[in-house]
Structures are given as C-alpha cells and as structure tokens.
C-alpha cells in the first residue's frame, strides 16, 4: 500500500460520514506533499505566501457545499451509502440531473468569479464518465473496469478533489514518447513490483495540483505502437513519495495587497509541472495499463470529456458575466454608458457572451441517453463553442480594453497613495469620477487591470485559449460531432432534381 494513501485516508475518515468543511480540507493539505518554489520545498501550502490565500479560496468551496442551506444545490444522496455527497459526483440520468450539475458548478464558480478553473467539479466529471461506462476500461481486463468504479466511489464518498496531468512535456514533439532521448522523460511505467507498478518521468499540466488530493495521470495525446509504457491511467495521492510539483511562478507573491491585486491575491490556482521519481502505484489505483486503445478511448467512448467540460463551460460563462458586469460598472463610473458607440460595443460583447451561455444550456436541453440510461451532454453544442473560444475570447478582452481607454494605466502606484498625507489630497481631487469617490473608482480600475492586464489576467487569457486543447483538436472534435449526413443529404436531393 502506498504510504501517502494512509495519510489521505486518515485525514478524510470523518468526512466520509458528513460533508467536508473548509477547515478539514485545509488540514488535509498539511500532508507533506512536495511542492517547490524558488528552489525550496514548501513546508506548508496553507501558510506559504504563494498559496495561502488560494488555499483559503479553495476551502471556501467546501464550506459552500457543506452549508445546510446549500444542501440541495451542492449535494445529492449517494446511491451506495445514503450520505450526502458532492453534486459534482452525480452521474446524470436526466436533463434535470445535468441542470443540477451545471447549477452547482455555477455556484462554485461564482465564488471565484470564474477564476478557479480546475475546481473539484472538473476532474470529478471525468470520473463520472468513467464510472458510467467502465466497460471501456474493462477492455484491458475486467479488473480495470472494477477499479475505476471503486476509485470513483472513493472520491465521491470522501468529497475528494482530483486534478489531472494528461499532456507530455514539450521536449521534442517531433518524436513519439518511446523515441525520446531518454525513455523516462515522459511519465510512464518503468517496472512492476509486488502489489503495483512504478512510474517515472514528467507530465503537465496539473492545474490546482497544489490544492488537490489526488492526481490522475494519463495521456490525451495520440500514442503509437512502442508507446505502451506511457499508455496508462493511474491515481496518485499528492503526498506520494517521489511525486514532486513545480508550480509556475506564483503570481500571489507579487500581489502586495488585496486592494491593488484583488484577484491575483485570492484566486491563483497555480499550474504545476509534475515530476515522478519512481512513484509506486498500487494495482487498485491502476485503471489503464500499457493499453494504447483504452488510453485513447477513455476520452471519447465515455462521456468523461463532455461531463468535465460542462463544468468548464459553466465556469467560463460565469467569468464572462463577471467581465460584462465589470465593464458596465466602468462605463457607469465614467459616465459614458449611454453613448451610442459604447452601447454598440457593449451589444457586441453581450452577444458573444450570450452565445456561450445559450450553448451551455443547449448541452442540457439537447442531451441524449445512452443504452445504460445515462445522459450525455450534446457534443455539438459543447465543441462548437469551444472551437470558437480561442477566437472570441481575445475579441471580448479587446472590447474591454477599448472601452476602458487610458483609465487602467492612469491609476496611482498603489493604495498607499490614497493613504499618504503627501499625496492623498491630489488623488482624491483628480481621480474621483462624477459618481464615485477616488478610492472607489481606483478600486474598480484595479479590479479591471487585474482581470485583463496583470500577469494573472494574461495567464487567464492563455488558459482560455488552451484549456480544452489546441484549437485544431477541438475543431476536429466538432467536425466529428456534426450531423454531416443530414447536410450532404440536402445536396444529394438538390442534385437529384429534374
């Protein structure tokens, strides 16, 4: 048994009987996980300045879910234990179930204004999809299907947070995994031993890995003959010996205060490069083993990709609503909200946002049942908006920048300028608006800058461009989902006219 497993199970024992609270969650993060920043190992992610506020924001998600007033919105009754468990682990069997999942995701995303992308309801959706069709995994052996269902139930009953690393590192993309200069550069099996397998190598990109309980390690990139060692699907506790997380530069370290960096200081979920140094994984948490076909099919022959990205789109729609509201408040502050040119641009922006919102709802309303009675969100509704996201998101950000003008870059250096006797009078006189005080106007503009101009804001623009994969991959998914037969039949009918 993996030593890290004991630590996680012990920390979650009380949570299996009741909803997990934010305090219990924070305590569980103090488990010895290996996180490295600026060349040093982080002793406690809940107190380190790079992660402390992010951890508190994450803990709030569990407090929301455990609030008795939110019971119906955020939880459902487990079909095995009868306990209340996170709605994020509900496998939908009706349109109402899909809607309930979306509403729960919207509630969580509103707590971070859409800034926490890999919240616990993202990868939970993938495991719901796996548990809905375990026979896809059983193609590699009956035991693999049984294990993936068992692990899904473990996540569900203990209110756990899993993230994933499913893309190989960008070392030499001209060569397949097994032809890299060193066969252990990409994460893969290096040996078997009593009770399990040993994995070494690296994988990316474990967003929110610092805050998660488990890592799901697999590969979504195409694999070919010879890559069998990398065709795996395994669950690893974040404090497993040999598992190391290397976060990109934490933006929270540069956030000197919450006034000037209201989003950066609270919601940097952190994207982590994962290194595995002879990490032992017990067989019970191995769901795919050296099987290229199953490794591929887990994404497309189960509803996993659809469930996970239903959450992603719910979160994105929330973020866009926040963006529209932010820009409207800025227009009101400067007194130009009623100007025709501004109204035209706001009309374009709200049209684009509405496309995302309505396609999200369409995933539910045009969802279909499979032969087991589970609901699959409409893939065409999902992939159509995802395929355009990398194009419309920059356009929407551009509208925000155009309507803001110079406002975001004419602010004082920091909140200290508002508090200093030497500068406060000038700031209060010249930086007020016709409707708000200088402090309130600056607070709003700081929020806008943190959203579109700071490092944190620019990371989010890159995230929205690639979180669903490169645009050409998403567009191929869309093409596969489109009813081309209906379209070509119309052409054939036209050609058959006398």
Phi, psi and omega in degrees: 000138179295128179303325180296333182296320180300318182297317181291316181297321179295318181293334185258001186303315181290332182288339181291343181260343180209170180296144181285132179265167177298321180295318177297321179297312180300320178298325182291338180285345179272064189239012177084013179301147185264098179242131185239129178225132180054039175078004182235148178283134179281125182286321184210110183292341181281347180239344180294136184299339178286335190230349189300312182290325175297321178296321179293322177295322177294319180298328180298329178299318179289327176293323176298314183291331182268358177291122180306329180291341181255012187304311183290324181290318192256351185225167170215171183274125179299134179287349180253317184262339186079000178277159172286131179226169184298134176303333181300340181258014177277125174275114189289137177240007180201167174299324180296323178295319178297318179297319180297320177298316181296316181297322177295318179294321178296321180298314178295318183293329178295334179292337178240010181059029179083011186273338177264105186279318184260051176293171187300341183273004178275294181291338173302324178297323178295317180289331171299317179295322179294316182291335178290327181228066182295343179296337175298319178284326181293348175298338176268359183140137185308322185297331182290321175296319179295321182293320183292326176291317180298319180289321174304316180294325177297314177300314183296310187289337183251008174058044186270160181247117176248142169239180179221159170230111191228013180233131179291156181295155181275078180258300176212091184286357176281349183237147175291171185304313187284353179252012174295162183301332176226123183295350178256017175289317176271146182295124180197175181286131176250338176189163170257153173211175181306121174089356181173202182232164179240133184240137173224161179120194182229156178209155177227161004228107187281077176297134184068016178300326179301329188256001187265163176272321185227152171250127169265117181254119177205197181219127178259348177287150177299133177247159181227172180307133185104343181265017187303325182297340183259356180270077186226165172213109186222154175250133184227126175296145186295341178259018180297137177303130179095348178269123181235139179248128176244092180293148168297169186308120181291121181291335181297335179294334179267355180275097187287336179198164184281341178291312183279336180227067187294332180266312180306317186291340188245331196233024176282102186283344175073127177255129190241132168278134187251129174243132180242118182248090181054055179277126179273132178236119179294152183304327183294346177243028172247117185250338175224132182223109175051047184226101184296320182295313181293322179301322177286315189290337181303330184276327192245340179258005169237165176278016185302311183294328179287315180296314182298320183275348167298316175297315183299321180286326175297318178294318181295318178299321177298316179298321180291324175297319176299317180299314179297316179297321179296315181292323178298317178297324178293319177297318180295321181295321180273354176079020183247014185294337181264002180286134182307315180299323178292318180296324178295313181293321177295325177296319177297316182297313181292333175295316179295318178296320181295327176301314179297314181298315184287326176290330174297313178295326180295331177301328179277309190290334179251019177293158182231157177273147169263183185291344178267356179092013178265147181273131174252122174304149182295114183295326179295321179294323179288305190287336178295315181285325177294324181294331181265350188299320181293345179261320184278332181297313176300325179296319180293319177297322179297321178297318178301314181294320181297314183286338179282327182064226183272000189303318186287339182251011174248018178278157178294170188296325179193178179298339181297332178293335176281338186259343183281133177299334182284333188241341189302320185294320178294316181298314183293328182282314191262348183247010172282167174244182179289347184237343184224162175287166178300317182298316181292321179294316180295320178301318179295316181292326175296321177298316179296317180296319179296331181283321186239341190247335182285173175301319178300314180296319180289327174299321180294325177295321176292322180298314181294335180286328190235359187296332178267008185105169178301147186301327181293329177290314180298321180294326175293322175300319179297316181299319179293333183272346185282144179279077182290330181299317179298320180293314182288333176298323177298319178296317180298322178295320179295320180291336182273357179294141177289000000 
